[in-house]
Amino acid sequence: MEIKNAYIQKMMAQLKEWNAEINLLEAKLENVAADLKIKRSDELKELRTKQQAASEKIKELEKASGDAWEQVKETTDEVWDELKTGLAHVRSKFK
C-alpha cells in the first residue's frame, strides 16, 4: 500500500508540473501569428486531452487494489508516456 501511495503522489506531482507547463505554452500561444496559433492550439488541445486521461488514470489507481492495481498501473504508465512525449513534442515547437 505504501508503494501505491508513493506512486500516486509522484504521478500527481508530475501532472501538476505538466499542467503548469501547458499553461505556460498556452500563454505563449497568444504571441504567435494566426495560422500558427490554430495549429498550436490544436496541439495544446490534444495535450489537455492526454492530461485528462492521465488524471483519470490516477483516480483509477486510487481505487484499485491487489492485482487490479498492477494492471491499472501498466496502462497508467502508457498514458503517462504518451503525455510526456506529447508535451516534449509541443514544447520543442514553442522554442
VOPAGU-2260 file (C-alpha; in pm, 1 decimal, decimal comma):
REM VOPAGU-2260
SITE   aa  ch    i         X         Y         Z
SITE  MET   A    0       0,0       0,0       0,0
SITE  GLU   A    1     289,7     233,1      74,1
SITE  ILE   A    2     429,6     180,8    -276,1
SITE  LYS   A    3      89,9     255,8    -425,7
SITE  ASN   A    4      57,0     581,1    -231,1
SITE  ALA   A    5     409,0     690,6    -321,9
SITE  TYR   A    6     344,9     611,3    -687,8
SITE  ILE   A    7      18,8     808,6    -688,9
SITE  GLN   A    8     180,3    1106,0    -513,4
SITE  LYS   A    9     463,0    1104,0    -766,0
SITE  MET   A   10     216,4    1095,1   -1055,5
SITE  MET   A   11       5,4    1374,6    -907,9
SITE  ALA   A   12     310,5    1595,9    -855,7
SITE  GLN   A   13     428,4    1535,5   -1211,6
SITE  LEU   A   14      81,1    1603,2   -1350,3
SITE  LYS   A   15      68,7    1931,1   -1157,1
SITE  GLU   A   16     407,3    2030,1   -1302,4
SITE  TRP   A   17     297,0    1941,7   -1654,2
SITE  ASN   A   18     -25,8    2136,7   -1605,3
SITE  ALA   A   19     178,0    2446,4   -1523,2
SITE  GLU   A   20     393,4    2387,3   -1828,9
SITE  ILE   A   21      90,1    2350,6   -2056,2
SITE  ASN   A   22     -49,8    2673,0   -1907,0
SITE  LEU   A   23     277,5    2846,3   -1993,8
SITE  LEU   A   24     263,2    2713,9   -2350,7
SITE  GLU   A   25     -94,0    2839,7   -2382,1
SITE  ALA   A   26      22,3    3183,9   -2268,7
SITE  LYS   A   27     299,1    3179,4   -2529,4
SITE  LEU   A   28      38,2    3094,1   -2790,4
SITE  GLU   A   29    -103,9    3444,6   -2754,8
SITE  ASN   A   30     209,3    3586,1   -2919,4
SITE  VAL   A   31     213,9    3383,1   -3241,6
SITE  ALA   A   32      64,4    3450,1   -3584,7
SITE  ALA   A   33    -295,8    3343,4   -3652,9
SITE  ASP   A   34    -222,9    3044,4   -3877,1
SITE  LEU   A   35      38,5    2911,2   -3640,1
SITE  LYS   A   36    -192,2    2982,5   -3347,8
SITE  ILE   A   37    -455,9    2747,5   -3492,4
SITE  LYS   A   38    -204,9    2466,2   -3537,1
SITE  ARG   A   39     -51,1    2509,1   -3191,7
SITE  SER   A   40    -394,9    2543,6   -3035,7
SITE  ASP   A   41    -491,2    2203,8   -3174,6
SITE  GLU   A   42    -171,4    2054,1   -3034,4
SITE  LEU   A   43    -242,5    2203,6   -2692,4
SITE  LYS   A   44    -599,2    2069,2   -2700,1
SITE  GLU   A   45    -456,2    1724,1   -2765,3
SITE  LEU   A   46    -221,7    1767,7   -2468,9
SITE  ARG   A   47    -514,5    1866,4   -2246,7
SITE  THR   A   48    -697,1    1550,1   -2357,1
SITE  LYS   A   49    -393,7    1340,1   -2268,2
SITE  GLN   A   50    -363,0    1524,7   -1939,1
SITE  GLN   A   51    -726,5    1447,5   -1858,8
SITE  ALA   A   52    -669,0    1079,7   -1940,2
SITE  ALA   A   53    -370,1    1076,2   -1704,3
SITE  SER   A   54    -579,4    1238,0   -1433,4
SITE  GLU   A   55    -849,3     973,7   -1477,7
SITE  LYS   A   56    -587,0     700,6   -1452,3
SITE  ILE   A   57    -470,6     843,0   -1120,1
SITE  LYS   A   58    -828,9     817,6    -995,3
SITE  GLU   A   59    -839,4     455,0   -1111,9
SITE  LEU   A   60    -512,2     388,1    -930,4
SITE  GLU   A   61    -651,5     528,5    -608,5
SITE  LYS   A   62    -948,4     290,4    -626,1
SITE  ALA   A   63    -760,0     -19,3    -743,6
SITE  SER   A   64    -604,7    -280,2    -518,1
SITE  GLY   A   65    -412,2    -605,0    -546,6
SITE  ASP   A   66    -369,7    -744,7    -896,9
SITE  ALA   A   67    -604,9    -483,4   -1038,6
SITE  TRP   A   68    -367,7    -213,8    -918,4
SITE  GLU   A   69     -81,8    -367,6   -1115,9
SITE  GLN   A   70    -293,3    -376,8   -1432,5
SITE  VAL   A   71    -408,9     -17,7   -1390,1
SITE  LYS   A   72     -50,3      87,0   -1318,4
SITE  GLU   A   73      63,7     -60,8   -1650,2
SITE  THR   A   74    -199,9     127,1   -1850,4
SITE  THR   A   75    -129,8     439,5   -1648,0
SITE  ASP   A   76     236,6     418,0   -1743,5
SITE  GLU   A   77     136,2     400,6   -2110,4
SITE  VAL   A   78     -90,3     705,6   -2082,5
SITE  TRP   A   79     184,0     881,8   -1887,8
SITE  ASP   A   80     440,5     815,5   -2159,2
SITE  GLU   A   81     203,2     949,0   -2426,1
SITE  LEU   A   82     151,6    1271,1   -2230,6
SITE  LYS   A   83     523,5    1307,6   -2161,7
SITE  THR   A   84     612,4    1254,0   -2528,7
SITE  GLY   A   85     335,6    1484,6   -2649,3
SITE  LEU   A   86     443,1    1760,1   -2413,6
SITE  ALA   A   87     806,2    1731,0   -2521,9
SITE  HIS   A   88     698,9    1747,4   -2885,9
SITE  VAL   A   89     485,7    2058,5   -2838,3
SITE  ARG   A   90     741,9    2221,0   -2607,9
SITE  SER   A   91    1006,3    2188,3   -2880,4
SITE  LYS   A   92     784,4    2376,8   -3125,9
SITE  PHE   A   93     749,9    2673,1   -2890,4
SITE  LYS   A   94    1123,5    2739,5   -2863,7
